[in-house]
Amino acid sequence: MTLRHVVAWKLAADDESTRAAQAKEIADRLNALVGVVPTIGQLRAGANVVEGNWDVALVADFADHDALGAYAVHPAHLEVVAYVRSVVSDRVAVDFEV
């Protein structure tokens, strides 16, 4: 069983260019976790490119719940989380088996 972790964020900045820069920064930081956090099966994050959507999203696959849990507490991931929390206004997530 593979567990798919999907997250989207809405950024707090009012200025569109600031939101775009922060979305890119979040995506870059998340994508850089591949090869650093050993429990990541696959991971891809990206900034939104269509008007009206949320600002940035992540889709990541993990072998199981334990692998996702290890990712959640990994120090490199927690560094990204600290930045994300400093710039977001809202977050939504779904985890499902694939």
C-alpha positions as CSV (number, residue, x, y, z in Angstrom):
1,M,0.0,0.0,0.0
2,T,1.2,3.5,-0.8
3,L,0.0,6.5,1.0
4,R,-0.4,9.7,-1.0
5,H,-0.1,13.0,0.9
6,V,-1.6,16.0,-0.8
7,V,-1.3,19.5,0.6
8,A,-2.2,23.0,-0.7
9,W,-1.5,26.3,0.9
10,K,-3.0,29.8,0.5
11,L,-0.4,32.5,1.3
12,A,-1.1,35.5,3.5
13,A,0.6,38.2,1.5
14,D,-1.7,40.6,-0.3
15,D,0.8,41.5,-3.0
16,E,0.7,39.0,-6.0
17,S,4.5,39.2,-6.6
18,T,5.2,38.5,-3.0
19,R,2.9,35.5,-3.0
20,A,4.5,34.2,-6.2
21,A,8.0,34.4,-4.7
22,Q,6.9,32.8,-1.5
23,A,5.1,30.0,-3.4
24,K,8.2,29.3,-5.4
25,E,10.3,29.3,-2.3
26,I,8.0,26.8,-0.6
27,A,8.0,24.5,-3.6
28,D,11.8,24.7,-3.9
29,R,12.3,23.9,-0.3
30,L,9.9,21.0,-0.4
31,N,11.4,19.6,-3.6
32,A,14.9,19.8,-2.0
33,L,13.8,17.2,0.6
34,V,14.0,14.4,-1.9
35,G,17.1,12.5,-1.1
36,V,17.4,14.1,2.3
37,V,14.3,12.6,4.0
38,P,14.8,8.8,3.4
39,T,11.1,7.9,3.7
40,I,9.9,10.0,0.8
41,G,8.9,7.7,-2.1
42,Q,8.1,10.4,-4.6
43,L,7.5,14.1,-4.0
44,R,6.6,17.0,-6.2
45,A,5.7,20.5,-5.2
46,G,4.9,23.5,-7.3
47,A,3.6,27.1,-7.4
48,N,0.2,27.7,-8.9
49,V,0.1,28.8,-12.5
50,V,-3.7,29.3,-13.0
51,E,-5.5,32.3,-11.6
52,G,-8.0,31.8,-8.8
53,N,-6.4,28.6,-7.3
54,W,-4.5,28.3,-4.1
55,D,-0.9,29.4,-4.2
56,V,1.2,26.2,-3.9
57,A,0.7,22.4,-3.6
58,L,2.5,19.3,-2.7
59,V,1.9,15.7,-3.8
60,A,4.1,13.1,-2.0
61,D,4.0,9.3,-1.8
62,F,5.1,7.2,1.2
63,A,5.3,3.5,1.7
64,D,2.9,3.6,4.7
65,H,1.7,5.6,7.7
66,D,5.0,5.1,9.5
67,A,6.9,6.5,6.6
68,L,4.7,9.6,6.5
69,G,5.1,10.0,10.2
70,A,8.9,9.8,9.9
71,Y,8.7,12.5,7.2
72,A,6.5,14.7,9.4
73,V,9.1,14.8,12.2
74,H,12.3,14.8,10.2
75,P,14.4,17.9,11.0
76,A,14.8,18.9,7.4
77,H,11.0,18.8,6.9
78,L,10.5,20.7,10.2
79,E,12.8,23.5,8.8
80,V,10.5,23.8,5.8
81,V,7.4,23.7,8.0
82,A,8.7,26.7,10.0
83,Y,9.1,28.8,6.9
84,V,5.7,27.7,5.5
85,R,3.9,28.6,8.7
86,S,5.5,32.0,8.6
87,V,3.9,32.9,5.2
88,V,0.6,31.0,4.9
89,S,-2.9,31.9,5.8
90,D,-4.5,28.5,5.2
91,R,-3.7,24.9,4.6
92,V,-5.6,21.9,3.4
93,A,-4.4,18.3,3.3
94,V,-5.7,14.9,2.3
95,D,-4.0,11.5,2.7
96,F,-5.3,8.5,0.9
97,E,-4.1,5.0,-0.2
98,V,-3.1,4.4,-3.8
